[in-house]
Amino acid sequence: MYQITTTTTQTYADALSLADVKEWLKVETTADDDLIGSLRDAALLHCEDQTNRSFLSRAAAIAAPSWQAIRRLPVGPIEGT
């Protein structure tokens, strides 16, 4: 068994701007900006969950009794530092 903790300083707005979403939806008013932003965030979170990939830059810390306890890294993509 292991525990994973992730942190990020980015938001989904950094990955996909509200302006880009509104342009694709062909929305010109600001009346539904909060709703569109919330739906964008929910869609990106769902896609991350389904693909097991992160669209934002994140720092991940994995605590496990040994590396043998981890058969597959639960986060990705991975970049070394």
Backbone torsions as a table, in degrees:
resi	resn	phi	psi	omega
1	MET	NA	144.4	179.3
2	TYR	-140.3	165.7	178.4
3	GLN	-125.9	137.5	179.4
4	ILE	-122.3	137.2	177.3
5	THR	-126.7	127.2	178.4
6	THR	-119.9	148.2	176.3
7	THR	-136.6	150.4	176.8
8	THR	-149.0	152.0	174.4
9	THR	-107.0	-0.1	-179.5
10	GLN	-96.4	163.7	173.0
11	THR	-122.0	168.5	177.6
12	TYR	-64.9	-21.9	176.0
13	ALA	-65.3	-26.2	175.7
14	ASP	-71.2	-31.1	-179.2
15	ALA	-82.8	-35.9	-177.1
16	LEU	-148.6	109.7	-174.3
17	SER	-72.0	153.9	175.8
18	LEU	-60.8	-38.1	179.3
19	ALA	-61.4	-41.0	178.6
20	ASP	-65.4	-41.1	179.3
21	VAL	-64.8	-45.1	-179.6
22	LYS	-64.5	-36.8	177.4
23	GLU	-64.3	-43.9	179.5
24	TRP	-64.6	-37.0	179.1
25	LEU	-80.6	-10.8	-176.9
26	LYS	61.8	43.9	177.2
27	VAL	-103.2	127.5	-177.0
28	GLU	-109.7	-13.6	-178.7
29	THR	-93.6	167.4	177.9
30	THR	-102.3	2.4	-174.5
31	ALA	-59.8	-34.3	-175.7
32	ASP	-110.3	21.3	-177.6
33	ASP	-57.8	-44.0	-179.4
34	ASP	-63.5	-43.6	178.9
35	LEU	-63.9	-45.9	-179.6
36	ILE	-63.5	-41.0	177.6
37	GLY	-63.0	-41.8	178.4
38	SER	-65.7	-41.0	178.4
39	LEU	-66.8	-37.9	176.1
40	ARG	-60.4	-47.8	-179.5
41	ASP	-61.1	-43.3	179.8
42	ALA	-65.1	-40.3	-179.9
43	ALA	-65.9	-43.7	179.6
44	LEU	-66.8	-39.7	177.1
45	LEU	-62.5	-43.1	178.3
46	HIS	-61.7	-44.3	179.6
47	CYS	-64.3	-38.5	176.2
48	GLU	-62.0	-44.8	179.8
49	ASP	-63.0	-42.6	-176.5
50	GLN	-71.7	-33.0	-176.6
51	THR	-98.4	-8.2	-176.4
52	ASN	55.2	38.8	177.5
53	ARG	-131.7	153.1	179.3
54	SER	-103.5	133.5	176.7
55	PHE	-91.4	-9.1	178.7
56	LEU	-114.3	155.0	174.8
57	SER	-73.5	125.2	-177.2
58	ARG	-132.9	152.1	169.5
59	ALA	-102.7	131.8	-178.9
60	ALA	-123.7	136.1	174.4
61	ALA	-119.7	126.6	-179.2
62	ILE	-114.3	123.2	177.8
63	ALA	-108.2	118.9	-179.1
64	ALA	-142.6	153.3	179.3
65	PRO	-64.2	-28.4	176.3
66	SER	-161.2	161.4	178.2
67	TRP	-68.0	-22.8	177.9
68	GLN	-67.1	-21.9	179.4
69	ALA	-71.2	-16.6	-178.4
70	ILE	-106.4	105.5	179.7
71	ARG	-80.0	-34.1	-177.7
72	ARG	-144.8	133.7	178.5
73	LEU	-66.1	130.5	-174.5
74	PRO	-81.8	4.4	-179.8
75	VAL	-134.7	159.7	177.3
76	GLY	-173.6	167.7	-8.2
77	PRO	-71.6	160.8	-175.3
78	ILE	-107.5	133.7	172.6
79	GLU	-124.1	134.8	178.3
80	GLY	-79.4	154.4	175.6
81	THR	-125.8	NA	NA
